[in-house]
Amino acid sequence: MSNVSGVIKSIQDIMRKDVGVDGDAQRISQLVWMFFLKILDDREAELELIDDEFQSPLPEHMRWRSWAADRQGDTGEKLLDFVNLQLFPKLKGDLPAQGEVAKRAQVIRDVFEDTYNYMKSGTLLRQVINKINEIDFNNSEDRHTFGAIYEQVLKDLQSAGNAGEFYTPRAVTKFIIDRLNPQLNEVVFDPACGTGGFLTCAIEHKRKLVQSTADEEVLRASIRGVEKKSLPHMLCITNMILHGIDTPSGIRHGNTLARAYADHTEKDRVPVIATNPPFGGMEEDGIENNFPSHLRTRETADLFMALIIRLLKNNGRAAVVLPDGFLFGDGTKATLKQNLIEECNLHTIVRLPNGVFAPYTGIKTNILFFTKGTPTKNVWFYEHPYPDGVTSYNKTKPMRFEEFAEEQAWWGDEADGFRARLETEQAWKISAADVAARGYNLDLKNPHKPEGISHDPDELLTAYAAQQAGIQSLRDQLKGILADALARKA
């Protein structure tokens, strides 16, 4: 099991022989639902040893151990008929609806709501199952290995196309949770949780504070997220189970934006929000009508920002990853930035370097840190530099958490207004009054660095277009001069 990429590749190579599985996205979806059932069964086996009253929401003959664990078990048409005609209908609907077991049943129903078995060959399906059975998720070494498998699946997801919103680099999620520092009893909410990167970091952060079984229950109840796409939702639920949240009922399959803005009241508000909302996309028709007219837009990230401000408790803390376009945008974006300045303490913007999300997108991004309830006095900027010897990030050399050590040392304490912060080559500030005077444009360049030649593709294309327009203008002038000269000569 040491060659993680090899394991994933061998399973996907088997799937490529199956005529029912079309493309990487379907192969990954197929792989993930089977991993989910194996992980669920291994975890249930562990719970049965420590809890005599534990009850699975699945009938005995439909648990992984009963139909999949035997290498010589059913195969071919018999296996395929069982999966399609018995297992999936059960997982999608007819599970216990009462008592504690009902919560676990609802998690399974939500996971399989939009999930399908794409494989048409029962023989190939058995080969994939047998490969998965080589992993024991109650074995610490195998569980650690699956962490690497999980990362590989995420990379494959992004390579499958249209999946960049699923995954925020672990260095970024860990830094954000480290700075927000959620306490054990504080709910951490991600309204666009994807595969659960922020939430798993929050679990790991909080688990250091757990000292009893009662504390563990508090931790489990404090993790909440919503994800509208079925595949990342299933990955998130799997991730929660692997991190000890046995009944992740706090993770909901749905669209956070589908509920009317005004319907979110005090009881819905939370103390901590950490998220990387999908940006650059447009919401489905009608979603924007859930928002007041001055916040109405089709841009997904802007709608999430409006909702995040509303969902924070007074004194609640948030960190949101957003593209540069939000910082300089006008219209609804300017309104949102005004709300941030007037209703919250937008105390820090960490400007991330190019390539943090490479190679999946080259869009430049920022982390906005703010606390609700106190107007902003000053906005501090910190320009995160590349480490020595690094000129860009890529799949093999991603950003590392250790790079944030300088920000951590500089950060200071919000309780005293970040009195210890100093301007450095990387850090500077602007007053809220100056932000307002700039029309709430927060796209500030580092004043301590001379203007250099930009290698950003978008900036280069913009400059090229301006240059071409200038050349065309000169051509038009020259044509006019020649035409006049010819007319006079005639």
C-alpha positions, -999 to +999 in steps of 0.1 A: +000+000+000+030+023+000+026+032-037-006+053-033-006+067-069-001+031-081-031+019-061-054+046-075-041+041-110-046+003-109-083+007-097-089+033-124-073+011-151-098-016-142-126+009-145-114+021-179-122-014-192-158-009-182-180+005-210-204+022-185-178+045-170-172+075-191-143+098-182-123+107-151-152+123-132-173+092-134-144+070-124-137+091-094-174+091-084-175+054-087-143+050-066-155+074-039-189+057-032-172+023-028-145+038-005-173+054+015-190+021+022-157+004+030-147+032+054-182+032+070-181-006+076-146-005+091-156+023+114-188+005+124-167-026+132-146-004+156-177+011+172-193-023+178-162-032+199-165-002+222-203+003+223-225-028+230-256-008+219-243+003+186-267-002+157-260+001+120-286+019+099-280-008+072-295-043+072-269-069+078-269-083+043-262-049+028-232-040+050-199-041+031-187-071+051-216-092+039-215-086+002-181-072-007-155-085+018-151-120+005-127-121-024-145-151-038-179-136-033-206-128-058-194-115-092-208-109-127-245-104-132-254-115-097-232-089-081-244-062-105-281-070-099-275-068-061-259-034-063-284-019-088-316-035-077-312-039-039-283-019-025-287+015-042-325+017-037-320+009+000-292+035+004-313+062-013-345+057+007-357+029+029-335+033+060-345+037+097-363+070+103-365+070+141-341+071+171-303+077+171-297+054+142-319+076+121-292+103+121-267+079+107-293+068+081-300+104+070-262+109+064-262+078+041-293+089+023-278+124+017-246+109+004-263+086-021-291+110-031-273+119-064-249+090-066-249+062-092-232+029-100-217+035-135-201+001-139-217-023-163-195-053-157-200-072-125-167-090-130-147-057-132-167-044-102-155-074-082-119-067-092-122-031-080-139-042-047-111-067-040-085-040-045-103-017-021-104-046+005-067-045+008-071-015+030-080-017+067-093+017+078-090+006+115-053+001+110-035+034+118-009+028+090-036+021+064-056+051+076-026+073+072-021+058+038-056+067+028-048+103+037-024+102+008-050+084-013-075+111-005-050+138-016-045+118-048-082+117-054-085+154-050-057+160-075-074+137-099-107+156-093-091+188-104-075+172-134-110+159-144-121+195-151-145+220-135-135+209-101-112+237-089-136+249-063-134+216-045-100+220-030-081+247-011-044+239-005-039+224+030-013+251+038-040+278+034-067+260+053-043+252+082-031+288+084-066+302+084-078+279+112-046+286+131-053+324+130-091+320+137-082+298+166-117+283+172-123+271+208-138+237+216-174+249+220-174+273+191-192+262+160-171+263+129-192+267+097-182+264+060-211+274+038-194+260+007-174+232+023-164+212-008-144+181+005-141+195+040-106+209+041-114+238+065-135+215+087-109+188+091-083+214+100-108+227+126-112+192+140-075+187+143-071+221+159-099+215+185-089+179+193-059+192+211-084+207+236-104+174+241-099+159+275-130+137+280-158+119+260-180+149+268-155+172+252-155+149+221-192+152+218-189+190+220-163+189+192-186+167+170-215+190+174-194+221+166-186+211+130-210+223+103-209+226+065-230+227+034-220+215-001-244+214-031-224+190-054-228+153-047-192+142-053-174+167-030-202+162-004-195+125-003-158+131+000-165+155+028-186+130+047-159+104+042-133+129+055-154+135+086-157+098+094-119+094+090-115+123+114-136+107+141-170+124+134-189+091+132-223+107+125-215+139+105-251+151+105-237+187+106-227+183+070-257+191+047-261+183+010-277+215-004-271+250-016-266+276+012-277+303-011-311+287-018-325+300+015-338+336+015-313+360+030-339+374+054-348+340+068-314+337+085-321+349+120-301+350+153-305+313+159-287+306+126-257+327+134-223+312+143-191+324+159-166+311+133-168+309+095-139+297+073-145+292+036-133+295+000-165+302-019-166+293-055-157+324-076-160+333-112-192+313-116-228+324-120-256+311-098-287+295-113-316+317-123-336+330-093-310+325-066-302+362-066-338+370-058-332+355-023-312+386-015-321+422-010-320+444-041-288+462-031-270+429-027-285+412-058-260+397-083-254+364-102-217+362-090-215+333-066-187+346-044-204+380-039-236+363-027-216+341-003-199+372+011-232+389+018-245+358+035-213+353+056-216+388+071-252+381+080-245+346+094-217+358+118-226+363+154-217+396+170-180+393+177-179+363+154-147+358+133-144+349+097-117+342+071-126+341+034-105+333+003-114+357-025-099+367-059-083+401-067-114+410-086-134+414-053-108+439-040-111+464-069-146+456-081-174+481-080-212+478-079-223+450-056-187+443-047-182+479-035-215+477-015-202+445+002-168+461+010-186+491+025-206+467+047-174+450+057-158+483+067-189+496+085-203+465+102-171+445+108-134+450+117-117+440+084-084+439+102-062+419+078-059+410+041-032+385+033-023+388-004-013+354-017+013+351-045+006+338-079+003+300-083-012+290-049-039+272-068-016+262-097-019+245-121-057+246-119-061+283-120-037+313-122-062+337-105-045+357-078-062+353-044-064+369-010-075+359+025-098+384+042-099+382+080-127+401+098-147+403+131-183+414+131-197+441+154-170+468+155-164+491+125-130+490+109-103+516+119-074+503+098-070+475+072-036+458+074-022+442+043+004+414+044+019+404+011+029+368+014+063+363-004+076+332-021+101+313+000+138+317-009+146+300-042+110+296-052+096+315-082+062+297-085+042+269-070+030+238-089+016+203-083+048+188-071+060+219-051+029+234-035+027+260-008+037+248+027+022+258+060+057+266+074+059+295+050+033+314+071+057+316+101+065+352+094+028+362+094+022+343+126+051+361+143+038+395+130+001+389+137-004+403+172-036+404+192-070+417+181-079+424+217-055+453+219-061+465+183-031+447+170-009+472+188+023+452+182+020+452+144+047+471+125+050+481+089+076+459+072+086+452+036+056+429+035+031+447+057+014+481+054-020+496+064-047+520+052-073+538+073-110+530+069-115+567+059-090+563+031-107+531+019-140+550+017-123+579-002-110+553-027-145+542-034-138+510-014-111+499-037-089+476-016-065+466-044-035+482-029+000+475-042+028+471-017+041+506-011+075+493+001+083+477-033+092+495-065+069+489-094+082+459-112+074+443-145+043+422-141+043+387-154+007+381-146-010+368-178-042+388-173-022+420-168+001+413-198-030+406-220-046+439-209-014+458-216-011+440-250-047+450-259-041+486-250-009+486-271-027+471-301-055+497-297-028+525-297-012+510-329-046+508-346-052+545-337-019+555-353-028+535-384-062+552-386-045+586-383-019+577-410-047+566-433-065+599-428-034+619-435-027+599-467-063+602-478-062+639-473-029+642-493-043+622-522-075+642-522-056+675-524-033+661-552-062+651-572 
